[in-house]
Amino acid sequence: MPFARLATATTPTCHIGLGLAAVGRPGYINLGRDDDLGADRTVDTLRTRTHELLDAAYAQGVRYIDAARSYGRSEEFLADWLKNRPNVTDVVVGSKWGYTYTADWTTDAEKHEVKDHSPATYERQRAETDALLGDRLDLYQIHSVTPDSPALTDKELHAQLAGAAARGVTVGFSTSGPAQADAIRAALDITVDGERLFRTVQSTYNALETSAGPALTEAHDAGLTVIVKEGMANGRLADPHAPDALKAVAEETSYGCDAVALALILHQPWAGVVLSGAATSAHLASNLHAAAVDLDEDHLARLATLAKDPQTYWAERAALPWH
């Protein structure tokens, strides 16, 4: 299993991954994006930025890279980087299918992505991913499974995914929305020929949204690798937007709010990989300080007060504009 490579890695940051959602396309919902990227967001400019981030991440010990079909040209940018660095053989590469990017490299599209978990979409996007990443793809995940997703009940799709697993690709799923825990538990029950189908789960978990925690514990105990996304709550846990309790803990630990927010997730015993969604090398370096943050029981108790009702959290997330 590819994540065994992370288990034997010795870098302090090997359990922090780099997600490419913020740099694979010109528009996204992260706060502060206009300052991070500026006005120049051509394909070549973001390709260069992505490669710079990948270089910086690898040099600082990051060994998991996360892309998706709907992250604009993230797979293309990553494939170019891997091709130009043939000696980089120890990274674990994950991508996702289930959303189609529809913004046509703009920031003001009516729809930026369209969700479809059908077997036909899987076949099409699997071929597209294979054309770019080929045998460098380690993990292929269903993008944003919710309790009503047909991906949880479609036996034809399950057979296709089991076939991919038999050919050596690890199969996983990601979740989103206020009922993440229900989706995780439903996915854990899926088997093909008596074998559990999914080997990884990627979910949103952060200081503001902790509702998936018990289900992620169950997934970890069942043998799945847990990947955490949106640890910064799309910028809401970074300066200057961070809540006062987080700012206070950051000041006491002498690290940034972003590092503390990610350290809180790394503290969870079930967290296998925690993603940084940094769009600049400076922010990436600050995020990676999470591996050095030492949170005591008082810090943890104060940060626990920040958790919101999941319905409230996801409603606020849905209201964030695309920048």
Disulfide bonds with the S-S distance in Angstrom:
none
